[in-house]
C-alpha cells in the first residue's frame, strides 16, 4: 500500500505541474505584442513552435501549415522570409530555445527567434 500511495502522489504532482506549465505557456502567448501596433499577436491557437533558419541576414520559416498540440506542422512549399517588423526583439522563447511564430491567413504577425542551441 505505501507504494500505491507513493505512485498516486507522484501522479498528482505531475498533473499539477503539467497544469501550471500549460497556464504559464498560455500567459506567455498572451503577452506577445505586435511590434508596430502593440496589439496582441493573436491567440495560443495561432502561435506555435516552428523550425527556423537564419540565412542572408533574415529569418526563414516553413510556409503556414497547421498547429497540432502546440507544434507547427508546416505546409508544403518554399520557406517564407519573416518580415523584420514582426520580429519580437525583446522576447525570449517560451521554452527557452525554440523559434515561435504566430500566423493567421498566410500572414505572420509575430516571430520570436530561437536562442543559441535552438
C-alpha positions in Angstrom: 0.0 0.0 0.0 2.8 2.5 0.7 3.9 2.0 -2.9 0.4 2.7 -4.2 0.2 5.9 -2.2 3.6 7.0 -3.5 2.5 6.4 -7.1 -0.7 8.2 -6.6 1.2 11.1 -5.0 3.6 11.3 -7.9 0.7 11.2 -10.4 -1.0 14.1 -8.6 2.2 16.1 -8.6 2.8 15.5 -12.3 -0.7 16.5 -13.1 -0.4 19.8 -11.1 3.0 20.6 -12.7 1.5 20.0 -16.2 -1.4 22.3 -15.4 0.9 25.0 -14.1 3.1 24.7 -17.3 0.1 25.0 -19.5 -1.1 28.1 -17.8 2.4 29.6 -18.0 2.5 28.8 -21.7 -0.9 30.4 -22.2 0.2 33.5 -20.3 3.4 33.7 -22.4 1.4 33.6 -25.7 -1.0 36.3 -24.4 2.0 38.5 -23.5 3.2 38.6 -27.1 2.5 42.0 -28.8 3.0 43.0 -32.4 6.0 45.4 -32.5 4.3 48.1 -34.6 0.8 48.2 -33.3 1.3 46.7 -29.8 -1.9 44.6 -30.5 -1.9 41.0 -29.4 -0.2 38.5 -31.7 -3.4 36.5 -31.8 -4.0 33.6 -29.5 -2.3 30.4 -28.5 -4.2 28.7 -31.2 -2.4 30.8 -33.8 1.1 30.6 -32.3 3.4 27.6 -32.1 7.0 26.4 -32.1 8.4 26.3 -35.6 11.6 25.3 -37.4 13.6 28.4 -38.3 16.9 29.2 -40.0 18.9 32.4 -40.4 20.2 33.0 -43.9 21.4 36.0 -45.8 20.5 38.3 -42.9 16.9 37.1 -42.5 14.9 34.6 -40.5 13.1 31.9 -42.6 10.3 29.5 -41.6 8.3 26.9 -43.4 5.0 28.0 -45.0 1.9 28.3 -42.9 0.6 24.9 -42.1 -1.4 23.9 -39.0 -0.8 23.7 -35.3 -1.1 20.3 -33.6 -0.7 20.1 -29.9 1.3 23.4 -29.9 3.7 22.2 -32.5 3.9 23.6 -36.1 3.1 21.1 -38.9 4.5 23.0 -41.8 2.7 23.4 -45.1 4.3 22.5 -48.4 6.3 24.8 -50.5 9.4 27.1 -50.1 10.3 28.6 -46.8 9.0 32.1 -46.1 11.1 35.1 -45.1 10.0 36.6 -41.8 9.4 40.3 -42.1 11.8 42.2 -39.9 9.0 44.3 -38.5 7.3 41.3 -36.9 10.3 40.0 -35.0 10.0 40.4 -31.3 13.5 41.6 -30.3 12.9 41.7 -26.6 11.2 38.3 -26.1 12.8 35.0 -25.2 11.2 31.8 -26.4 8.6 30.2 -24.2 10.7 27.1 -23.8 14.0 29.0 -23.7 15.4 27.9 -27.1 12.9 27.3 -29.9 11.5 29.7 -32.5 7.8 30.6 -32.3 5.6 32.1 -35.0 2.1 33.5 -35.0 0.2 33.1 -38.3 -3.3 33.9 -39.5 -4.5 33.7 -43.1 -1.0 33.4 -44.5 0.3 36.5 -42.6 3.0 36.3 -39.9 2.0 38.6 -37.1 4.8 37.8 -34.6 8.0 35.9 -34.6 10.2 35.0 -31.6 13.7 34.0 -32.8 15.3 30.9 -31.3 18.1 31.3 -28.8 21.5 29.6 -29.1 21.1 25.9 -29.1 17.6 26.1 -30.5 
